[in-house]
Amino acid sequence: MQIMEEFLYKKLGGRNDYRDNLHLFDVPIIRSGFKKFNSQLRISEKFGLNRNTLRKKILDYKDRYKLQG
C-alpha cells in the first residue's frame, strides 16, 4: 500500500488524476476475479458491482490493458 501511495503522490497533480489512474486498481482485481470465478456474473456478485458496471469497465480496459472479457 505504501509503495502505491508514494507512486501516486509523485504522479498526482492533474485534473483527471483519479480517472487516469483508476486502472491501477481495476485491471488487476478484474483479472484476479476472472481467474478465480470464471464468470462476469459471479465476479459482479462477489465484488458487489452491478453486472453492467463491470461489463463497462471490462470494455473500457479491454484493448489498452489486454483485459479478457
mmCIF file as Biopython writes it, N, C-alpha, C and O atoms, coordinates in Angstrom:
data_model
#
loop_
_atom_site.group_PDB
_atom_site.id
_atom_site.type_symbol
_atom_site.label_atom_id
_atom_site.label_alt_id
_atom_site.label_comp_id
_atom_site.label_asym_id
_atom_site.label_entity_id
_atom_site.label_seq_id
_atom_site.pdbx_PDB_ins_code
_atom_site.Cartn_x
_atom_site.Cartn_y
_atom_site.Cartn_z
_atom_site.occupancy
_atom_site.B_iso_or_equiv
_atom_site.auth_seq_id
_atom_site.auth_asym_id
_atom_site.pdbx_PDB_model_num
ATOM 1   N N  . MET A ? 1  ? 0.823   -1.185  0.000   1.0 0.0 1  A 1 
ATOM 2   C CA . MET A ? 1  ? 0.000   0.000   0.000   1.0 0.0 1  A 1 
ATOM 3   C C  . MET A ? 1  ? 0.867   1.248   0.000   1.0 0.0 1  A 1 
ATOM 4   O O  . MET A ? 1  ? 0.598   2.203   -0.729  1.0 0.0 1  A 1 
ATOM 5   N N  . GLN A ? 2  ? 1.889   1.234   0.807   1.0 0.0 2  A 1 
ATOM 6   C CA . GLN A ? 2  ? 2.735   2.418   0.920   1.0 0.0 2  A 1 
ATOM 7   C C  . GLN A ? 2  ? 3.449   2.702   -0.406  1.0 0.0 2  A 1 
ATOM 8   O O  . GLN A ? 2  ? 3.589   3.860   -0.800  1.0 0.0 2  A 1 
ATOM 9   N N  . ILE A ? 3  ? 3.894   1.657   -1.085  1.0 0.0 3  A 1 
ATOM 10  C CA . ILE A ? 3  ? 4.551   1.848   -2.383  1.0 0.0 3  A 1 
ATOM 11  C C  . ILE A ? 3  ? 3.586   2.510   -3.360  1.0 0.0 3  A 1 
ATOM 12  O O  . ILE A ? 3  ? 3.964   3.431   -4.085  1.0 0.0 3  A 1 
ATOM 13  N N  . MET A ? 4  ? 2.352   2.045   -3.378  1.0 0.0 4  A 1 
ATOM 14  C CA . MET A ? 4  ? 1.344   2.625   -4.266  1.0 0.0 4  A 1 
ATOM 15  C C  . MET A ? 4  ? 1.063   4.078   -3.888  1.0 0.0 4  A 1 
ATOM 16  O O  . MET A ? 4  ? 0.945   4.935   -4.763  1.0 0.0 4  A 1 
ATOM 17  N N  . GLU A ? 5  ? 0.957   4.355   -2.601  1.0 0.0 5  A 1 
ATOM 18  C CA . GLU A ? 5  ? 0.724   5.732   -2.166  1.0 0.0 5  A 1 
ATOM 19  C C  . GLU A ? 5  ? 1.848   6.660   -2.604  1.0 0.0 5  A 1 
ATOM 20  O O  . GLU A ? 5  ? 1.595   7.766   -3.080  1.0 0.0 5  A 1 
ATOM 21  N N  . GLU A ? 6  ? 3.080   6.213   -2.445  1.0 0.0 6  A 1 
ATOM 22  C CA . GLU A ? 6  ? 4.224   7.030   -2.843  1.0 0.0 6  A 1 
ATOM 23  C C  . GLU A ? 6  ? 4.240   7.247   -4.353  1.0 0.0 6  A 1 
ATOM 24  O O  . GLU A ? 6  ? 4.511   8.353   -4.820  1.0 0.0 6  A 1 
ATOM 25  N N  . PHE A ? 7  ? 3.951   6.200   -5.111  1.0 0.0 7  A 1 
ATOM 26  C CA . PHE A ? 7  ? 3.888   6.308   -6.567  1.0 0.0 7  A 1 
ATOM 27  C C  . PHE A ? 7  ? 2.840   7.338   -6.976  1.0 0.0 7  A 1 
ATOM 28  O O  . PHE A ? 7  ? 3.112   8.218   -7.793  1.0 0.0 7  A 1 
ATOM 29  N N  . LEU A ? 8  ? 1.643   7.225   -6.405  1.0 0.0 8  A 1 
ATOM 30  C CA . LEU A ? 8  ? 0.560   8.149   -6.755  1.0 0.0 8  A 1 
ATOM 31  C C  . LEU A ? 8  ? 0.844   9.571   -6.285  1.0 0.0 8  A 1 
ATOM 32  O O  . LEU A ? 8  ? 0.508   10.536  -6.970  1.0 0.0 8  A 1 
ATOM 33  N N  . TYR A ? 9  ? 1.457   9.694   -5.126  1.0 0.0 9  A 1 
ATOM 34  C CA . TYR A ? 9  ? 1.797   11.015  -4.607  1.0 0.0 9  A 1 
ATOM 35  C C  . TYR A ? 9  ? 2.673   11.780  -5.607  1.0 0.0 9  A 1 
ATOM 36  O O  . TYR A ? 9  ? 2.488   12.977  -5.825  1.0 0.0 9  A 1 
ATOM 37  N N  . LYS A ? 10 ? 3.619   11.070  -6.202  1.0 0.0 10 A 1 
ATOM 38  C CA . LYS A ? 10 ? 4.519   11.691  -7.178  1.0 0.0 10 A 1 
ATOM 39  C C  . LYS A ? 10 ? 3.806   11.999  -8.491  1.0 0.0 10 A 1 
ATOM 40  O O  . LYS A ? 10 ? 4.155   12.961  -9.176  1.0 0.0 10 A 1 
ATOM 41  N N  . LYS A ? 11 ? 2.812   11.188  -8.846  1.0 0.0 11 A 1 
ATOM 42  C CA . LYS A ? 11 ? 2.107   11.327  -10.121 1.0 0.0 11 A 1 
ATOM 43  C C  . LYS A ? 11 ? 0.971   12.343  -10.090 1.0 0.0 11 A 1 
ATOM 44  O O  . LYS A ? 11 ? 0.652   12.940  -11.118 1.0 0.0 11 A 1 
ATOM 45  N N  . LEU A ? 12 ? 0.366   12.543  -8.944  1.0 0.0 12 A 1 
ATOM 46  C CA . LEU A ? 12 ? -0.837  13.363  -8.870  1.0 0.0 12 A 1 
ATOM 47  C C  . LEU A ? 12 ? -0.539  14.832  -9.095  1.0 0.0 12 A 1 
ATOM 48  O O  . LEU A ? 12 ? 0.532   15.333  -8.752  1.0 0.0 12 A 1 
ATOM 49  N N  . GLY A ? 13 ? -1.520  15.510  -9.683  1.0 0.0 13 A 1 
ATOM 50  C CA . GLY A ? 13 ? -1.371  16.935  -9.899  1.0 0.0 13 A 1 
ATOM 51  C C  . GLY A ? 13 ? -2.285  17.458  -10.994 1.0 0.0 13 A 1 
ATOM 52  O O  . GLY A ? 13 ? -2.485  18.666  -11.111 1.0 0.0 13 A 1 
ATOM 53  N N  . GLY A ? 14 ? -2.837  16.563  -11.793 1.0 0.0 14 A 1 
ATOM 54  C CA . GLY A ? 14 ? -3.713  16.975  -12.881 1.0 0.0 14 A 1 
ATOM 55  C C  . GLY A ? 14 ? -5.176  16.910  -12.503 1.0 0.0 14 A 1 
ATOM 56  O O  . GLY A ? 14 ? -5.541  16.423  -11.433 1.0 0.0 14 A 1 
ATOM 57  N N  . ARG A ? 15 ? -5.987  17.397  -13.380 1.0 0.0 15 A 1 
ATOM 58  C CA . ARG A ? 15 ? -7.416  17.483  -13.121 1.0 0.0 15 A 1 
ATOM 59  C C  . ARG A ? 15 ? -8.132  16.125  -13.158 1.0 0.0 15 A 1 
ATOM 60  O O  . ARG A ? 15 ? -9.100  15.922  -12.424 1.0 0.0 15 A 1 
ATOM 61  N N  . ASN A ? 16 ? -7.676  15.211  -13.988 1.0 0.0 16 A 1 
ATOM 62  C CA . ASN A ? 16 ? -8.344  13.921  -14.146 1.0 0.0 16 A 1 
ATOM 63  C C  . ASN A ? 16 ? -7.549  12.775  -13.543 1.0 0.0 16 A 1 
ATOM 64  O O  . ASN A ? 16 ? -7.661  11.642  -14.010 1.0 0.0 16 A 1 
ATOM 65  N N  . ASP A ? 17 ? -6.763  13.035  -12.536 1.0 0.0 17 A 1 
ATOM 66  C CA . ASP A ? 17 ? -5.875  12.019  -11.980 1.0 0.0 17 A 1 
ATOM 67  C C  . ASP A ? 17 ? -6.607  10.788  -11.454 1.0 0.0 17 A 1 
ATOM 68  O O  . ASP A ? 17 ? -6.120  9.669   -11.620 1.0 0.0 17 A 1 
ATOM 69  N N  . TYR A ? 18 ? -7.745  10.969  -10.835 1.0 0.0 18 A 1 
ATOM 70  C CA . TYR A ? 18 ? -8.485  9.815   -10.316 1.0 0.0 18 A 1 
ATOM 71  C C  . TYR A ? 18 ? -8.856  8.885   -11.472 1.0 0.0 18 A 1 
ATOM 72  O O  . TYR A ? 18 ? -8.581  7.686   -11.432 1.0 0.0 18 A 1 
ATOM 73  N N  . ARG A ? 19 ? -9.471  9.445   -12.481 1.0 0.0 19 A 1 
ATOM 74  C CA . ARG A ? 19 ? -9.917  8.651   -13.627 1.0 0.0 19 A 1 
ATOM 75  C C  . ARG A ? 19 ? -8.732  8.065   -14.396 1.0 0.0 19 A 1 
ATOM 76  O O  . ARG A ? 19 ? -8.799  6.934   -14.876 1.0 0.0 19 A 1 
ATOM 77  N N  . ASP A ? 20 ? -7.650  8.837   -14.511 1.0 0.0 20 A 1 
ATOM 78  C CA . ASP A ? 20 ? -6.483  8.382   -15.268 1.0 0.0 20 A 1 
ATOM 79  C C  . ASP A ? 20 ? -5.732  7.245   -14.572 1.0 0.0 20 A 1 
ATOM 80  O O  . ASP A ? 20 ? -5.028  6.484   -15.235 1.0 0.0 20 A 1 
ATOM 81  N N  . ASN A ? 21 ? -5.867  7.118   -13.263 1.0 0.0 21 A 1 
ATOM 82  C CA . ASN A ? 21 ? -5.120  6.096   -12.522 1.0 0.0 21 A 1 
ATOM 83  C C  . ASN A ? 21 ? -5.986  4.979   -11.959 1.0 0.0 21 A 1 
ATOM 84  O O  . ASN A ? 21 ? -5.471  4.072   -11.304 1.0 0.0 21 A 1 
ATOM 85  N N  . LEU A ? 22 ? -7.265  5.026   -12.197 1.0 0.0 22 A 1 
ATOM 86  C CA . LEU A ? 22 ? -8.173  4.011   -11.662 1.0 0.0 22 A 1 
ATOM 87  C C  . LEU A ? 22 ? -7.839  2.609   -12.186 1.0 0.0 22 A 1 
ATOM 88  O O  . LEU A ? 22 ? -8.094  1.616   -11.505 1.0 0.0 22 A 1 
ATOM 89  N N  . HIS A ? 23 ? -7.273  2.528   -13.385 1.0 0.0 23 A 1 
ATOM 90  C CA . HIS A ? 23 ? -6.917  1.227   -13.963 1.0 0.0 23 A 1 
ATOM 91  C C  . HIS A ? 23 ? -5.894  0.484   -13.106 1.0 0.0 23 A 1 
ATOM 92  O O  . HIS A ? 23 ? -5.823  -0.743  -13.166 1.0 0.0 23 A 1 
ATOM 93  N N  . LEU A ? 24 ? -5.104  1.200   -12.313 1.0 0.0 24 A 1 
ATOM 94  C CA . LEU A ? 24 ? -4.099  0.563   -11.463 1.0 0.0 24 A 1 
ATOM 95  C C  . LEU A ? 24 ? -4.741  -0.365  -10.433 1.0 0.0 24 A 1 
ATOM 96  O O  . LEU A ? 24 ? -4.108  -1.314  -9.969  1.0 0.0 24 A 1 
ATOM 97  N N  . PHE A ? 25 ? -5.971  -0.097  -10.084 1.0 0.0 25 A 1 
ATOM 98  C CA . PHE A ? 25 ? -6.716  -0.941  -9.157  1.0 0.0 25 A 1 
ATOM 99  C C  . PHE A ? 25 ? -7.659  -1.873  -9.912  1.0 0.0 25 A 1 
ATOM 100 O O  . PHE A ? 25 ? -7.710  -3.075  -9.649  1.0 0.0 25 A 1 
ATOM 101 N N  . ASP A ? 26 ? -8.404  -1.299  -10.855 1.0 0.0 26 A 1 
ATOM 102 C CA . ASP A ? 26 ? -9.450  -2.061  -11.546 1.0 0.0 26 A 1 
ATOM 103 C C  . ASP A ? 26 ? -8.923  -3.263  -12.326 1.0 0.0 26 A 1 
ATOM 104 O O  . ASP A ? 26 ? -9.443  -4.369  -12.183 1.0 0.0 26 A 1 
ATOM 105 N N  . VAL A ? 27 ? -7.910  -3.058  -13.137 1.0 0.0 27 A 1 
ATOM 106 C CA . VAL A ? 27 ? -7.437  -4.125  -14.028 1.0 0.0 27 A 1 
ATOM 107 C C  . VAL A ? 27 ? -6.946  -5.346  -13.246 1.0 0.0 27 A 1 
ATOM 108 O O  . VAL A ? 27 ? -7.383  -6.459  -13.538 1.0 0.0 27 A 1 
ATOM 109 N N  . PRO A ? 28 ? -6.047  -5.176  -12.257 1.0 0.0 28 A 1 
ATOM 110 C CA . PRO A ? 28 ? -5.592  -6.377  -11.539 1.0 0.0 28 A 1 
ATOM 111 C C  . PRO A ? 28 ? -6.707  -7.105  -10.787 1.0 0.0 28 A 1 
ATOM 112 O O  . PRO A ? 28 ? -6.713  -8.335  -10.734 1.0 0.0 28 A 1 
ATOM 113 N N  . ILE A ? 29 ? -7.644  -6.365  -10.210 1.0 0.0 29 A 1 
ATOM 114 C CA . ILE A ? 29 ? -8.695  -7.044  -9.445  1.0 0.0 29 A 1 
ATOM 115 C C  . ILE A ? 29 ? -9.681  -7.754  -10.384 1.0 0.0 29 A 1 
ATOM 116 O O  . ILE A ? 29 ? -10.194 -8.820  -10.044 1.0 0.0 29 A 1 
ATOM 117 N N  . ILE A ? 30 ? -9.949  -7.178  -11.548 1.0 0.0 30 A 1 
ATOM 118 C CA . ILE A ? 30 ? -10.829 -7.856  -12.504 1.0 0.0 30 A 1 
ATOM 119 C C  . ILE A ? 30 ? -10.145 -9.099  -13.065 1.0 0.0 30 A 1 
ATOM 120 O O  . ILE A ? 30 ? -10.779 -10.147 -13.196 1.0 0.0 30 A 1 
ATOM 121 N N  . ARG A ? 31 ? -8.860  -8.994  -13.397 1.0 0.0 31 A 1 
ATOM 122 C CA . ARG A ? 31 ? -8.117  -10.173 -13.871 1.0 0.0 31 A 1 
ATOM 123 C C  . ARG A ? 31 ? -8.136  -11.286 -12.825 1.0 0.0 31 A 1 
ATOM 124 O O  . ARG A ? 31 ? -8.360  -12.451 -13.152 1.0 0.0 31 A 1 
ATOM 125 N N  . SER A ? 32 ? -7.901  -10.920 -11.575 1.0 0.0 32 A 1 
ATOM 126 C CA . SER A ? 32 ? -7.929  -11.911 -10.489 1.0 0.0 32 A 1 
ATOM 127 C C  . SER A ? 32 ? -9.311  -12.528 -10.353 1.0 0.0 32 A 1 
ATOM 128 O O  . SER A ? 32 ? -9.444  -13.729 -10.118 1.0 0.0 32 A 1 
ATOM 129 N N  . GLY A ? 33 ? -10.333 -11.707 -10.501 1.0 0.0 33 A 1 
ATOM 130 C CA . GLY A ? 33 ? -11.708 -12.207 -10.440 1.0 0.0 33 A 1 
ATOM 131 C C  . GLY A ? 33 ? -11.983 -13.233 -11.518 1.0 0.0 33 A 1 
ATOM 132 O O  . GLY A ? 33 ? -12.622 -14.252 -11.258 1.0 0.0 33 A 1 
ATOM 133 N N  . PHE A ? 34 ? -11.502 -12.975 -12.736 1.0 0.0 34 A 1 
ATOM 134 C CA . PHE A ? 34 ? -11.685 -13.948 -13.815 1.0 0.0 34 A 1 
ATOM 135 C C  . PHE A ? 34 ? -10.965 -15.253 -13.516 1.0 0.0 34 A 1 
ATOM 136 O O  . PHE A ? 34 ? -11.495 -16.333 -13.776 1.0 0.0 34 A 1 
ATOM 137 N N  . LYS A ? 35 ? -9.766  -15.156 -12.973 1.0 0.0 35 A 1 
ATOM 138 C CA . LYS A ? 35 ? -9.023  -16.376 -12.641 1.0 0.0 35 A 1 
ATOM 139 C C  . LYS A ? 35 ? -9.744  -17.201 -11.583 1.0 0.0 35 A 1 
ATOM 140 O O  . LYS A ? 35 ? -9.761  -18.430 -11.640 1.0 0.0 35 A 1 
ATOM 141 N N  . LYS A ? 36 ? -10.336 -16.510 -10.624 1.0 0.0 36 A 1 
ATOM 142 C CA . LYS A ? 36 ? -10.968 -17.217 -9.510  1.0 0.0 36 A 1 
ATOM 143 C C  . LYS A ? 36 ? -12.394 -17.656 -9.806  1.0 0.0 36 A 1 
ATOM 144 O O  . LYS A ? 36 ? -12.780 -18.769 -9.449  1.0 0.0 36 A 1 
ATOM 145 N N  . PHE A ? 37 ? -13.188 -16.799 -10.456 1.0 0.0 37 A 1 
ATOM 146 C CA . PHE A ? 37 ? -14.624 -17.068 -10.599 1.0 0.0 37 A 1 
ATOM 147 C C  . PHE A ? 37 ? -15.065 -17.430 -12.016 1.0 0.0 37 A 1 
ATOM 148 O O  . PHE A ? 37 ? -16.164 -17.957 -12.191 1.0 0.0 37 A 1 
ATOM 149 N N  . ASN A ? 38 ? -14.233 -17.162 -13.042 1.0 0.0 38 A 1 
ATOM 150 C CA . ASN A ? 38 ? -14.509 -17.560 -14.430 1.0 0.0 38 A 1 
ATOM 151 C C  . ASN A ? 38 ? -15.814 -17.041 -15.020 1.0 0.0 38 A 1 
ATOM 152 O O  . ASN A ? 38 ? -16.288 -17.595 -16.012 1.0 0.0 38 A 1 
ATOM 153 N N  . SER A ? 39 ? -16.401 -16.019 -14.458 1.0 0.0 39 A 1 
ATOM 154 C CA . SER A ? 39 ? -17.695 -15.561 -14.954 1.0 0.0 39 A 1 
ATOM 155 C C  . SER A ? 39 ? -17.920 -14.094 -14.561 1.0 0.0 39 A 1 
ATOM 156 O O  . SER A ? 39 ? -17.710 -13.706 -13.411 1.0 0.0 39 A 1 
ATOM 157 N N  . GLN A ? 40 ? -18.349 -13.295 -15.537 1.0 0.0 40 A 1 
ATOM 158 C CA . GLN A ? 40 ? -18.648 -11.894 -15.226 1.0 0.0 40 A 1 
ATOM 159 C C  . GLN A ? 40 ? -19.765 -11.779 -14.188 1.0 0.0 40 A 1 
ATOM 160 O O  . GLN A ? 40 ? -19.709 -10.931 -13.297 1.0 0.0 40 A 1 
ATOM 161 N N  . LEU A ? 41 ? -20.764 -12.628 -14.309 1.0 0.0 41 A 1 
ATOM 162 C CA . LEU A ? 41 ? -21.875 -12.585 -13.363 1.0 0.0 41 A 1 
ATOM 163 C C  . LEU A ? 41 ? -21.401 -12.892 -11.945 1.0 0.0 41 A 1 
ATOM 164 O O  . LEU A ? 41 ? -21.773 -12.195 -11.001 1.0 0.0 41 A 1 
ATOM 165 N N  . ARG A ? 42 ? -20.586 -13.925 -11.793 1.0 0.0 42 A 1 
ATOM 166 C CA . ARG A ? 42 ? -20.074 -14.276 -10.460 1.0 0.0 42 A 1 
ATOM 167 C C  . ARG A ? 42 ? -19.151 -13.192 -9.916  1.0 0.0 42 A 1 
ATOM 168 O O  . ARG A ? 42 ? -19.185 -12.889 -8.724  1.0 0.0 42 A 1 
ATOM 169 N N  . ILE A ? 43 ? -18.319 -12.600 -10.792 1.0 0.0 43 A 1 
ATOM 170 C CA . ILE A ? 43 ? -17.443 -11.510 -10.345 1.0 0.0 43 A 1 
ATOM 171 C C  . ILE A ? 43 ? -18.286 -10.348 -9.842  1.0 0.0 43 A 1 
ATOM 172 O O  . ILE A ? 43 ? -18.015 -9.806  -8.770  1.0 0.0 43 A 1 
ATOM 173 N N  . SER A ? 44 ? -19.299 -9.962  -10.596 1.0 0.0 44 A 1 
ATOM 174 C CA . SER A ? 44 ? -20.131 -8.827  -10.189 1.0 0.0 44 A 1 
ATOM 175 C C  . SER A ? 44 ? -20.830 -9.107  -8.859  1.0 0.0 44 A 1 
ATOM 176 O O  . SER A ? 44 ? -20.964 -8.208  -8.028  1.0 0.0 44 A 1 
ATOM 177 N N  . GLU A ? 45 ? -21.273 -10.345 -8.655  1.0 0.0 45 A 1 
ATOM 178 C CA . GLU A ? 45 ? -21.903 -10.707 -7.384  1.0 0.0 45 A 1 
ATOM 179 C C  . GLU A ? 45 ? -20.906 -10.646 -6.233  1.0 0.0 45 A 1 
ATOM 180 O O  . GLU A ? 45 ? -21.217 -10.101 -5.174  1.0 0.0 45 A 1 
ATOM 181 N N  . LYS A ? 46 ? -19.716 -11.198 -6.430  1.0 0.0 46 A 1 
ATOM 182 C CA . LYS A ? 46 ? -18.698 -11.245 -5.366  1.0 0.0 46 A 1 
ATOM 183 C C  . LYS A ? 46 ? -18.151 -9.859  -5.048  1.0 0.0 46 A 1 
ATOM 184 O O  . LYS A ? 46 ? -17.858 -9.564  -3.890  1.0 0.0 46 A 1 
ATOM 185 N N  . PHE A ? 47 ? -18.009 -8.995  -6.073  1.0 0.0 47 A 1 
ATOM 186 C CA . PHE A ? 47 ? -17.460 -7.661  -5.867  1.0 0.0 47 A 1 
ATOM 187 C C  . PHE A ? 47 ? -18.519 -6.645  -5.445  1.0 0.0 47 A 1 
ATOM 188 O O  . PHE A ? 47 ? -18.190 -5.530  -5.042  1.0 0.0 47 A 1 
ATOM 189 N N  . GLY A ? 48 ? -19.792 -7.034  -5.537  1.0 0.0 48 A 1 
ATOM 190 C CA . GLY A ? 48 ? -20.870 -6.107  -5.188  1.0 0.0 48 A 1 
ATOM 191 C C  . GLY A ? 48 ? -21.049 -5.014  -6.230  1.0 0.0 48 A 1 
ATOM 192 O O  . GLY A ? 48 ? -21.454 -3.896  -5.912  1.0 0.0 48 A 1 
ATOM 193 N N  . LEU A ? 49 ? -20.741 -5.353  -7.484  1.0 0.0 49 A 1 
ATOM 194 C CA . LEU A ? 49 ? -20.903 -4.415  -8.595  1.0 0.0 49 A 1 
ATOM 195 C C  . LEU A ? 49 ? -22.101 -4.823  -9.435  1.0 0.0 49 A 1 
ATOM 196 O O  . LEU A ? 49 ? -22.418 -6.006  -9.552  1.0 0.0 49 A 1 
ATOM 197 N N  . ASN A ? 50 ? -22.754 -3.846  -10.009 1.0 0.0 50 A 1 
ATOM 198 C CA . ASN A ? 50 ? -23.778 -4.141  -10.988 1.0 0.0 50 A 1 
ATOM 199 C C  . ASN A ? 50 ? -23.089 -4.786  -12.185 1.0 0.0 50 A 1 
ATOM 200 O O  . ASN A ? 50 ? -21.997 -4.363  -12.564 1.0 0.0 50 A 1 
ATOM 201 N N  . ARG A ? 51 ? -23.699 -5.789  -12.780 1.0 0.0 51 A 1 
ATOM 202 C CA . ARG A ? 51 ? -23.036 -6.502  -13.875 1.0 0.0 51 A 1 
ATOM 203 C C  . ARG A ? 51 ? -22.793 -5.593  -15.081 1.0 0.0 51 A 1 
ATOM 204 O O  . ARG A ? 51 ? -21.825 -5.785  -15.817 1.0 0.0 51 A 1 
ATOM 205 N N  . ASN A ? 52 ? -23.663 -4.608  -15.285 1.0 0.0 52 A 1 
ATOM 206 C CA . ASN A ? 52 ? -23.459 -3.660  -16.391 1.0 0.0 52 A 1 
ATOM 207 C C  . ASN A ? 52 ? -22.258 -2.745  -16.119 1.0 0.0 52 A 1 
ATOM 208 O O  . ASN A ? 52 ? -21.528 -2.385  -17.042 1.0 0.0 52 A 1 
ATOM 209 N N  . THR A ? 53 ? -22.059 -2.375  -14.860 1.0 0.0 53 A 1 
ATOM 210 C CA . THR A ? 53 ? -20.896 -1.559  -14.485 1.0 0.0 53 A 1 
ATOM 211 C C  . THR A ? 53 ? -19.612 -2.347  -14.726 1.0 0.0 53 A 1 
ATOM 212 O O  . THR A ? 53 ? -18.645 -1.817  -15.272 1.0 0.0 53 A 1 
ATOM 213 N N  . LEU A ? 54 ? -19.607 -3.613  -14.315 1.0 0.0 54 A 1 
ATOM 214 C CA . LEU A ? 54 ? -18.438 -4.465  -14.541 1.0 0.0 54 A 1 
ATOM 215 C C  . LEU A ? 54 ? -18.186 -4.627  -16.036 1.0 0.0 54 A 1 
ATOM 216 O O  . LEU A ? 54 ? -17.043 -4.533  -16.484 1.0 0.0 54 A 1 
ATOM 217 N N  . ARG A ? 55 ? -19.219 -4.866  -16.797 1.0 0.0 55 A 1 
ATOM 218 C CA . ARG A ? 55 ? -19.077 -5.041  -18.246 1.0 0.0 55 A 1 
ATOM 219 C C  . ARG A ? 55 ? -18.501 -3.784  -18.890 1.0 0.0 55 A 1 
ATOM 220 O O  . ARG A ? 55 ? -17.652 -3.876  -19.778 1.0 0.0 55 A 1 
ATOM 221 N N  . LYS A ? 56 ? -18.956 -2.611  -18.450 1.0 0.0 56 A 1 
ATOM 222 C CA . LYS A ? 56 ? -18.436 -1.355  -18.987 1.0 0.0 56 A 1 
ATOM 223 C C  . LYS A ? 56 ? -16.949 -1.211  -18.670 1.0 0.0 56 A 1 
ATOM 224 O O  . LYS A ? 56 ? -16.166 -0.800  -19.526 1.0 0.0 56 A 1 
ATOM 225 N N  . LYS A ? 57 ? -16.562 -1.550  -17.442 1.0 0.0 57 A 1 
ATOM 226 C CA . LYS A ? 57 ? -15.149 -1.481  -17.062 1.0 0.0 57 A 1 
ATOM 227 C C  . LYS A ? 57 ? -14.315 -2.419  -17.926 1.0 0.0 57 A 1 
ATOM 228 O O  . LYS A ? 57 ? -13.232 -2.050  -18.379 1.0 0.0 57 A 1 
ATOM 229 N N  . ILE A ? 58 ? -14.811 -3.621  -18.151 1.0 0.0 58 A 1 
ATOM 230 C CA . ILE A ? 58 ? -14.091 -4.597  -18.967 1.0 0.0 58 A 1 
ATOM 231 C C  . ILE A ? 58 ? -13.919 -4.064  -20.388 1.0 0.0 58 A 1 
ATOM 232 O O  . ILE A ? 58 ? -12.831 -4.151  -20.957 1.0 0.0 58 A 1 
ATOM 233 N N  . LEU A ? 59 ? -14.981 -3.518  -20.956 1.0 0.0 59 A 1 
ATOM 234 C CA . LEU A ? 59 ? -14.899 -2.980  -22.313 1.0 0.0 59 A 1 
ATOM 235 C C  . LEU A ? 59 ? -13.952 -1.782  -22.388 1.0 0.0 59 A 1 
ATOM 236 O O  . LEU A ? 59 ? -13.228 -1.627  -23.371 1.0 0.0 59 A 1 
ATOM 237 N N  . ASP A ? 60 ? -13.952 -0.933  -21.353 1.0 0.0 60 A 1 
ATOM 238 C CA . ASP A ? 60 ? -13.063 0.228   -21.325 1.0 0.0 60 A 1 
ATOM 239 C C  . ASP A ? 60 ? -11.594 -0.180  -21.294 1.0 0.0 60 A 1 
ATOM 240 O O  . ASP A ? 60 ? -10.754 0.466   -21.921 1.0 0.0 60 A 1 
ATOM 241 N N  . TYR A ? 61 ? -11.285 -1.247  -20.568 1.0 0.0 61 A 1 
ATOM 242 C CA . TYR A ? 61 ? -9.901  -1.663  -20.378 1.0 0.0 61 A 1 
ATOM 243 C C  . TYR A ? 61 ? -9.448  -2.746  -21.357 1.0 0.0 61 A 1 
ATOM 244 O O  . TYR A ? 61 ? -8.263  -3.076  -21.409 1.0 0.0 61 A 1 
ATOM 245 N N  . LYS A ? 62 ? -10.362 -3.290  -22.117 1.0 0.0 62 A 1 
ATOM 246 C CA . LYS A ? 62 ? -10.087 -4.473  -22.934 1.0 0.0 62 A 1 
ATOM 247 C C  . LYS A ? 62 ? -8.895  -4.293  -23.876 1.0 0.0 62 A 1 
ATOM 248 O O  . LYS A ? 62 ? -7.985  -5.122  -23.873 1.0 0.0 62 A 1 
ATOM 249 N N  . ASP A ? 63 ? -8.881  -3.251  -24.662 1.0 0.0 63 A 1 
ATOM 250 C CA . ASP A ? 63 ? -7.825  -3.068  -25.658 1.0 0.0 63 A 1 
ATOM 251 C C  . ASP A ? 63 ? -6.550  -2.516  -25.046 1.0 0.0 63 A 1 
ATOM 252 O O  . ASP A ? 63 ? -5.458  -3.001  -25.343 1.0 0.0 63 A 1 
ATOM 253 N N  . ARG A ? 64 ? -6.676  -1.511  -24.197 1.0 0.0 64 A 1 
ATOM 254 C CA . ARG A ? 64 ? -5.483  -0.864  -23.627 1.0 0.0 64 A 1 
ATOM 255 C C  . ARG A ? 64 ? -4.684  -1.786  -22.731 1.0 0.0 64 A 1 
ATOM 256 O O  . ARG A ? 64 ? -3.454  -1.757  -22.757 1.0 0.0 64 A 1 
ATOM 257 N N  . TYR A ? 65 ? -5.367  -2.611  -21.931 1.0 0.0 65 A 1 
ATOM 258 C CA . TYR A ? 65 ? -4.678  -3.430  -20.940 1.0 0.0 65 A 1 
ATOM 259 C C  . TYR A ? 65 ? -4.847  -4.919  -21.164 1.0 0.0 65 A 1 
ATOM 260 O O  . TYR A ? 65 ? -4.561  -5.732  -20.285 1.0 0.0 65 A 1 
ATOM 261 N N  . LYS A ? 66 ? -5.321  -5.267  -22.366 1.0 0.0 66 A 1 
ATOM 262 C CA . LYS A ? 66 ? -5.486  -6.672  -22.762 1.0 0.0 66 A 1 
ATOM 263 C C  . LYS A ? 66 ? -6.301  -7.463  -21.744 1.0 0.0 66 A 1 
ATOM 264 O O  . LYS A ? 66 ? -5.961  -8.591  -21.385 1.0 0.0 66 A 1 
ATOM 265 N N  . LEU A ? 67 ? -7.368  -6.850  -21.299 1.0 0.0 67 A 1 
ATOM 266 C CA . LEU A ? 67 ? -8.266  -7.485  -20.351 1.0 0.0 67 A 1 
ATOM 267 C C  . LEU A ? 67 ? -9.241  -8.351  -21.111 1.0 0.0 67 A 1 
ATOM 268 O O  . LEU A ? 67 ? -9.925  -7.866  -22.013 1.0 0.0 67 A 1 
ATOM 269 N N  . GLN A ? 68 ? -9.318  -9.609  -20.769 1.0 0.0 68 A 1 
ATOM 270 C CA . GLN A ? 68 ? -10.228 -10.549 -21.427 1.0 0.0 68 A 1 
ATOM 271 C C  . GLN A ? 68 ? -11.643 -10.345 -20.906 1.0 0.0 68 A 1 
ATOM 272 O O  . GLN A ? 68 ? -11.830 -10.007 -19.737 1.0 0.0 68 A 1 
ATOM 273 N N  . GLY A ? 69 ? -12.609 -10.539 -21.736 1.0 0.0 69 A 1 
ATOM 274 C CA . GLY A ? 69 ? -13.987 -10.391 -21.296 1.0 0.0 69 A 1 
ATOM 275 C C  . GLY A ? 69 ? -14.788 -11.443 -21.862 1.0 0.0 69 A 1 
ATOM 276 O O  . GLY A ? 69 ? -15.992 -11.503 -21.615 1.0 0.0 69 A 1 
#
